[in-house]
Each structure stands twice: as C-alpha cells, then as structure tokens.
C-alpha cells in the first residue's frame, strides 16, 4: 500500500488530481461468540458471489463494488480486520464522503458465514491530500477513523488538523490517568436516593471523580472514555467497588438498610467483574443485597453480558438500568433480562412540566417497570414540583439536586442526619411536596 502512495502522486508535488485515502475498521460488530472463526470462512452477501474474507491476499467484497483503486489489508497477517483503499478523484470532500456512505450501505445487509448471518458495521476515516509522505497520509486517515469510533461507531469522519490536537490530548490524559490510582487522585462522591413514599434515604449512588493536580476536579465524562480506551476500567472499577462497599458498611452501623449503587462500564462486564464484586463484599463485610450495579440500557441487552449479570444476581446483587428511555429496549427484552430496577433518564424528568406527551413518557416507563416487577427511580429531580409529579405517578424513589448534590464521604453522616430530621419549613423533603423550591 505504501508503495502505491508516493510523493509523485501527491497534488502539491505533481499538480495532478488529489488523492483520497480510506481507512476502515470493520470490526465494530464482530461477535465474540464466534471465537474469531469468522476469519477462516468465506462470507457472502445474500445474492452475491463475491467472497469477503480477512485474508490479506483477498480483496474484500466491499472494495469490489464500492471503492475503486488500490485496496489492501492494513496488516501482513490476519490479526486485524482493517482495510485501506486509496483512489484519485477530481472532487475532494463531497466525493470522499459519498464513497464512504456507499461502503456503509454495502455493509448494511447481513453476510453469511458457515450458515450464520453476520451483521457488520464500519468506522471509516477519510483523508485527502495534501500530505507530505505516505506515512502521514496513513496516520491522518487512521486518526479520522478513531474519531469515528469515538463518536459512536458505524460512521464516517473526514480528517482535519484539529483531530491531531484531540488525539494528543487524549493520549496525554491516558498517560496521566495511568498513575492516578497510585497517586491517590481518584475520589468517590455520594448522592442519596430517597423513597418518594416515606422520604427516607434508602441508598446512595457512588460517583467517580478525578482530582487532577492541575485541572482540579474532573467529572466522569472528562476521563471515563479515556480509561476505557486505555484498558484501565477494570482496575478503576474494582477500586470504586471496594471504596463504596467499605463506606456503606461503616454507615450501616448507624443507619441500617442503606444500599449502594455503583456504575459499571460495559468494559467491566466480564467474568472478572464477578471476582471484583465478591472481593469487595468480602473485604467490606457488606451484604450482597445492599449492592446495586448500574449498567446502561445498551449494555444490559447485549447478549454477551447477560450470563455475567445473571450470575451476579444469583449472588444476591441487584441490577439497575441507568438512563432508561434513551436506548431501544422492548418489553419482551426486559421481561427476559436479569434486571431489578429502571432509572428514568433525567431528561424526561426535567420535561415533566412541559407537554402532556412528556408526562405520558414518564408514566409509561413507571407502569412498564411495575408491570414486570421492577422498581422505578426518577433521576435529576431538582424541584419539589418534579418530586410531587413523579410521586403522584407512582415512582418508587428519587434522586437529584433537590435533596443533595454529590458529596464526599466525610459529609455523608451530616447529610443523613439532615434528611432524616428535616426542618418543618424545609420544602425539599419529598413528603411535603410544596412546589417552587429551587435546586441546592
């Protein structure tokens, strides 16, 4: 491939037509259940004769009817399913993206592998000249491809110079995060969940923070993706589990019945998670019934995760679906999944005072949860009007700034005391429900 991308073919060197370069990572939806055996089989789209294989000596099927020009496997062996294509075109950006979209359309239909249908999606990076040398050309397309993967996969991204700065910042953050645990920079904050019927604190959610030595307190959205990409989530997740379980066990001595909810990244849902959970429970002497693991809607419906979640429930752990309503779960799926609780996404709670349609969505989620025997939790409750609304709709518990922002572990005892014995005039207590209060 590099031999076909020479400086003589670059427009600033020859004045000829610009060249475009596609870098395709086509592994996005390769099922782990196949054990990698798909690489050894010839894949055919229904009605097509052209085979798709990962062998570097075989042109992939999408190249045959999508991408004219040179097509090659990016590696000399079959260890990766990444393909590249370079072609000349008189029109740059528009043609580039059109070709990338044609490639994704070609991959939309299933392929047949040994009698089984395989659905494939592609993250595509597109780079166009000028580029100073073949390696820079490849690097630019690779950078664009990784941006496509970070943006949600199964999409195309065109390279622009700003992507290099984003990549550099991502690598720098990953390097700093590697030593954050050893330097004691990670923190766990706690936000209470209250019963909407009694007003009692029934649980806390453990929320991870990073006290960066230069940038200050960082929220999860500023570093979790980096941790996942760097393979750090299992270690960080195990630390959060132990910290949260240990603190909850201490508080339970004075406030019996408290539970702790811990967020779990999809990258953590492996057999190793079961070991980490059992280790944290044993070290903290916390009952399994007091631990709730929060997973995203997309993670809980993934077939590969179901067996792990089922085994955790057999131990006595409860499973909560976080930000419910933002995914695509169906009633039939939920009935079959190892789930105990649905947390209604804050966006729906925030819009409760809007149209009847917004209230109908929240109502349907609560009714759905109760119909299949699950608890319903309202996230992002900021006013007493919202608390009164979700309570009137039958929601079981609530969480949000109305009662407390996330606080450090040292502040939890005082918070518990305040919420247990509110002042008579305190409008934030859920049993009062006086509208008009503002967030803390």
N, C-alpha and C positions, 0 to 999 in steps of 0.2 A: 504493500500500500504506500509506504513512504517513497518507494521508488517511482511511483506514479505522480507524486506531488512534488514537483521540483520548482526551483525558483524561476526557471524559464517559463513556467506555465502561470505564474502569478501576474496579475494585470499591471502592477506597478513596475514589474521588471520587463514585461514584453509588450504592454499596451494592448493585449488581447482581451478576450472575453473574461469576465470574472468567473472564478471557480467557487463552487459551494461544496460544503462538506457536511455529511450527516453522520452523527454518532448515535447509535441506537442501542439502548439497554433493553432487551426484550425479555428480561427475566421477571418482570413485575408480578406476573400471576402464575409463575411456575409452581405447581403444587408440591409441597414437601412430601406428601403421601406417596408420590411416585418413586421416591428414593433415588431420583436422578436418572432413572431408567429411560426417561423420555429421550435422552441424548442418543440412545442406541437404536431408536426406532425411526422409521421414516414416517413423517407426518404429512397428511394430505388434507387440504380443504375439501369439504364435500363438493363433488362435481369437478374437482381439479385433478390434473395428473401430475403436476409438478411437486416433487417432494420438498419438505422443509426439514433440514437436519442441522445439527450444531457442528457438523464436521467442517473443518476449515477448508477442505478440498471441494466442498459442495456449495454452490451459490444458493442462498436462502430463497424460498419461494417468493417472498415479498419483493426481492430485487428483480425477479423475472417479470413482474407485471407492475412494478411501481417506480423503481429507481434505476434509470439508465445510467451508465457509467461504470466505473470500477467498484466492485463490491467484494468485501473480504471479511473474514472473521478477524477481530481485533487481536486475537492471541494465536500463538502457534499450536496450541493444544485445545482440548475440548473443555477446559476447566471453567470457561466463562461463556455465556451466550450473548456476546456483544458484537454487533456488526457495524461496519462503517461503509460509507459509499461516498464517492466524490464524482462530481459532474460539472460540466460547464453550462452556463446559462447566461443569456443576454440580459435577463431581468433578475435583480437580486432578491430582495426580501420577499416580495409577493410570491414569486415562483418557489422560493425556498419553502415557505410555509404551506403552500398548496401541495407540494410534493410530500411534505411531512404528514399533512392531513390525509392524503391518498394512502400513505403507508398505514396509518392508523385504521382507516376504513377497511383496508385489505385484511387486517388482523382482527377485525371485529367479529367475523364469523368463526365458529369453532373449527379446530383441526382434529383429525382422527389419529390417535396413537394406539396401536395394538387393540383396536376395537373400542377405545375410550375417547370421549370428546375432551379436548383441551382448549380452554379459553385463554388467549394471550393478549396482553396489553403492552404497549411500548412507551417508554420515556425517550423523547427524541431531542437531541441537541443539534442546532444548526449553526454553522459558522461560514461566513463568506470572506473572501479576500478583501482588503489587503492583509497578508500575513508575511512575516519576514522569512519563515522557513517552515518545512513540513511539521516539525515537532510543535511549533507554536500553533499551527493550523489545527493539529490534533488536540492540543491542550485546550484551545478555545471551544471546540465542539464538545469536548469532554466536560468542561466547566458548565456549558449550557445544558448538557444532558443531566448533570447532577442537580442543577437548579430546577429542571422539570420534575425530577423525582421528589425534591424537597417541597415542591408546590402542590403535591398531591398525586404524582404519578399519572401515567396514561395521558400525557400531554406533550406539546412541543414548545421549546423555548429557543429563541434566537440569541446568539451571543452578542453582548455589548460590553464595553470596557469596564463598566461598573460591577460586572459579575466577579471580576478578579478581586476587587476590594471586598466584596461579600465573602468570597471563598477564603481570603486571607484572614478576615475577621473570624470566620467560623473555625479555622484551624487554630488561631490564637486562643479562642475561647476554649476549644477542646484541650489544648495544652495546659491552660490554667486550671481547668476542671479536673484534670488527672490527679492533681495534688490537693484538691480542696478538702477531701475527707481527712487526709493525713494532717493537714494544717488546721483542722477543726473549724472550717469556714461554713459548713452546712448547718442549717438551723431548721427545726420543726416548729411551726406555729399551729395554734389550735383554734378552731371556730366551733361554737356549740350548735347542736341540733336540739330543738325543743319540741315536746309533744304539744300539738295545737289544741288538744282537748284539756290537758291539765296545766300546761305552762311549765312543766318540769323539764330540766335539762336531762336528756336521755343518752346523749352521745356527744362526741367531738369528732371533727374531721381533722386529720393531720395534714398540714400543708407545708410543702418543702420550700425553703428559701435558701439563697446563697449570699452570704455576707462577703461580698467581693472586697478585697483590701483597697482597691482604688475606686471602683464604681459604686460602692455601697450595696444596699440590699437589693438583690435581683429576684424577680418573680420567675416561676417555672417556665413561662412562655419564652423567657430570655435565655434559657440554657438546657431545657429538657431535650429538645431535638438534637442538640449537640451531644448530650450524654448518650442518647440512643444511637446516633451515628458512630460514636467512639466506642460503643460496646460497654459503657460504664453503668448502664441502668441496673443490671443485676446486683452489683456491689452497692450502689447508692440505695436501691430499693431495699436491700437486706438491712442496711443501716437504719433507714427510716422505720422499717417494721419493728426492729428491736427497740429503738428510741421511743416510738409511740406506744408500744405494748408496755414497756417499763414504766413510763409516766402514768399511763392509765391504771396500772396495778397499784401505784402509790396513791392515786386519787381515790380509788375504790375503797381504800381503808376507811375513808371518812364519808364518801358518797357512793353507796352501794348501787349496783345496777348500771353503772356507766359502761358504754361501749365506745370503741374507737374505730373510725373509718379511715382506711389507708388507700390512697390511689395507687393503682398498679398499671404500669405501662404495658402495652401489648408486647413489647420486647421482653418482659419479665415472665410472661405466661408460658412457662416451660416446666419440666419436672423439677428443675432447680428451685422454683418458687415454692413448691411443697416443702422442700427441705428448709428453706429460709423461714417459712411460716412456723413450722414445727420447732425450729431452733429458737425463734423469738418468743414463742409461747412458753417453752420450757425454761428459758433464761429469766423470763419476767414473772412466771407463775400466773399468767393471765389465762382465764378460761377461754377455750375456743369460741364459745357462744358470745363472747364480748368483742370479737374481732369481725369487722366487716371489710371486705375488699371491694373497692370501687373500680369498675372497668368500663371502658367506653362501649357504646352500643355496637359499633363495628367489630370490636374485639370479642364481645360475648357471643356473637352469631357466627364467628369463624369456626369452622368445623374442627380445625386443628387444636383449638383452645378448649373445646367442650369437655374432653376427658380430664384435663387438668382441673378445671373448675368443678367438675363432678366429684373428684377425689378430695378437693378442699372442702366441699360441702359435707362429704362423708365424715371428715374430721370434726365438723361442727361449725365451720366458718360460714358466715353469710356472704352472699354475693349481691352487690348493688350495681345497677346500670346507671352510670353517670350521664348527665346531659341528655336524658331520654327525650326523644322527639326530634332530634337532629339527624338521626340515622334512618334506616329503612326496614326496621324490624316489623314483622307482621304478627298478628295474634297467634297464628299457628306456630310460628317460630318460638315466641315467648312461652307458650304452653309447654314446649319440649325442652327448653333451656334451663340450666341449673341457676336460677335467679330467685332472689328473695325480696328485692326492693327496686323501685323505679324512682330516680331523682329527676323531677321535671326541670328541664333546662330553664335557666334564669330568664332567657329572652321571652318565654311565654308568660312567666310570672310578671315581668315588667310591663307587659302589654295588657294585663287584666283589666285595667281601667279604660281600655280602648273600645274596640268594637265587640259586638256580641260573638263574632266569629272567634276572636281571641279567647274569650271566656269559654267558648264551646270546645276549643282545643284542650285547654286545661281540664275541663270537666271530663272529656272523653278519655284522657290519659289516666285520671284518677279512677274512673269507672272500670277502665281496662285492667288496671292493677288489682283492684278489689275483686273483679270477676274471676281472675285466675289466682287469687290468694296471695297477692303481693302487697307490701306496704308502699305508700306514695309519699315522697318527700318533695317539698317545694324549695327550690334553691333561689337565692337572690332576693329574698324578702326584705324590702327596705322601708316600708311604711306600715303603720297599723291597718290602713285600708287594705293593703295587699294581704296582710296576715288574716284579717277578718274574712276576706274574699276566699282565700284557699281553705280556711277552716270551714266556711259555710258550704263549700263544695265537697267536703268530706275528706280533705287531705289529712294524713296522719301526723306529719311533723313538718317543721320548717327550719330554715337556716338562712341567715343573712345579716346585713349591717343593722337591721332594726334592733337586734339583740346584742350583737357584738361583732367587731372586726376580728380577724385572726389575731391572737395574742401569743406571747411567749409562755413557756411552761410555768415560769415563776408567777405570772399574773392569773393563772387559771383558778387557784383557790379563792382569790378575792372575787373573781368573776362568778364562780359558782355561788358564793355567798350572796352576791348582789341579785342574781337571777332567782335564787331560792327565796329571798325575802325582799321583794321589790317594795319601794315606797308606794303608798296608796295612790299618789298622783302620777306615778310612772306610767305613761301611755304605751310604753314599749312592751309591757308584759302581754303575752298573747291572750290571756284570759280576760283582758279588758277590752281591747279592740277599738279604742277610741280613734277615729280617723284623724289624719292631719299631721302626724308626727313626721319628723324629718330623720334621715339616717344619722347614725352616730358619727 
